[in-house]
Amino acid sequence: MWQELSRTTTNTGFMPLLQCEPGCKRMTGTTSWERFLRRSKMTKRLFLLLTLLLLASPLLLAQTPGYNTPGGHWVVISSGFSMAIASGLCGLAQAKAVAAAAEGMARNPGAAAAIRFALLLGLVLIESLALYTLVVIFVNVK
């Protein structure tokens, strides 16, 4: 009926021994770790460069005039708009987070405690966006 395949350690030279069945053309389920590690080093360097750029940009681009700038009333108006936008986006994000958590708890009631913890942590972080915007407005508007 079926011919029994023998498990030999024949190798074509491309793969290490005992990595695949006879007749296998390619390795499945394995990762080229060298390529992955090289890629992670590049992403670490990129994140380090972006972090340094973000930290240095306020120092390099800071401009503080010693006099009142003309058109300074726009600061108050733009601050109000920024708070409205931040609050609106926070509301949308919180609604989406609560909906996803409710759906997750309905699908897997056993994981309700973990989902509830992640939901509360996410809601706190989302709400902090609006609070940071409010703090920035209080600092800038005099």
C-alpha positions in Angstrom: 0.0 0.0 0.0 2.0 3.0 1.3 5.6 2.8 1.1 7.1 3.5 4.5 9.5 6.3 4.5 12.7 5.6 6.3 14.1 8.4 8.4 17.6 8.7 7.3 19.9 11.6 7.8 20.5 12.2 4.2 21.3 15.8 3.6 21.8 17.8 0.4 24.3 20.2 2.0 21.9 23.1 2.4 20.4 22.1 5.7 21.8 20.8 9.0 21.3 17.1 9.7 17.9 16.0 11.1 16.2 19.2 10.3 13.6 17.9 7.8 12.0 14.7 6.5 13.4 12.9 3.4 12.1 14.5 0.3 11.7 17.9 2.0 12.7 20.8 -0.2 13.0 23.5 2.4 13.1 23.9 6.2 9.8 24.8 7.7 9.3 26.4 11.1 12.8 27.7 11.5 14.2 31.2 11.4 17.4 32.5 10.0 18.6 33.9 13.3 21.5 35.8 11.8 19.2 37.8 9.6 16.9 38.4 12.5 19.7 39.6 14.8 21.1 41.8 12.2 17.7 43.4 11.6 17.1 43.9 15.3 20.5 45.7 15.7 19.5 48.0 12.8 16.1 48.7 14.5 17.8 49.4 17.8 20.2 51.8 16.1 17.3 53.5 14.3 15.3 53.9 17.6 18.4 55.3 19.3 18.9 57.8 16.5 15.2 58.8 16.6 15.3 59.2 20.4 18.4 61.3 20.3 16.8 63.4 17.6 13.6 63.9 19.6 15.5 64.8 22.7 17.8 67.2 20.9 15.2 69.0 18.8 13.8 71.2 21.7 17.3 72.3 22.5 18.2 73.0 18.9 15.0 74.6 17.8 14.0 76.5 20.9 13.2 80.2 20.3 12.1 82.4 23.1 11.6 86.0 22.1 12.1 88.6 24.9 9.0 90.5 23.8 5.4 89.8 23.2 5.0 88.5 19.7 2.3 90.0 17.5 -0.6 87.7 17.0 -0.1 86.2 20.5 -3.9 85.8 20.8 -3.7 82.8 18.5 -2.0 80.8 21.3 -5.2 80.9 23.4 -7.4 79.9 20.4 -5.1 77.1 19.2 -4.8 75.8 22.8 -8.6 75.5 23.0 -8.7 73.6 19.7 -5.9 71.3 20.8 -7.7 70.4 24.0 -10.9 69.8 22.0 -9.1 67.5 19.5 -7.2 65.7 22.3 -10.4 65.1 24.3 -12.3 63.9 21.2 -9.6 61.5 20.3 -9.3 60.2 23.8 -13.1 59.6 23.9 -12.9 57.6 20.7 -9.9 55.6 21.9 -11.6 54.8 25.2 -14.8 53.8 23.5 -12.8 51.4 21.2 -10.9 50.0 24.1 -14.0 49.3 26.2 -15.8 47.7 23.2 -12.8 45.5 22.5 -12.5 44.5 26.2 -16.2 43.7 26.4 -16.0 41.6 23.3 -12.9 39.8 24.6 -14.6 39.1 28.0 -17.6 37.7 26.1 -15.5 35.4 24.0 -13.3 34.2 26.9 -14.9 34.7 30.3 -12.0 32.9 32.0 -9.6 35.7 31.0 -11.9 38.5 32.3 -9.5 39.5 35.1 -6.5 39.9 32.8 -8.6 41.7 30.2 -10.0 44.0 32.9 -6.5 44.8 34.1 -5.3 45.6 30.6 -8.4 47.7 30.0 -7.9 49.8 33.1 -4.2 50.3 32.3 -5.0 51.3 28.7 -7.7 53.7 29.9 -5.3 55.3 32.3 -2.7 55.8 29.5 -5.3 57.1 27.1 -6.7 59.6 29.6 -3.1 60.8 30.4 -3.0 62.2 26.8 -5.8 64.6 27.6 -4.2 65.5 31.0 -0.8 66.2 29.4 -2.5 68.4 26.8 -4.2 70.3 29.6 -0.9 70.7 31.5 0.7 72.0 28.3 -2.1 74.5 27.8 -1.8 75.8 31.4 1.9 76.2 30.9 1.7 78.0 27.6 -1.4 80.2 28.1 -0.7 83.1 30.5 
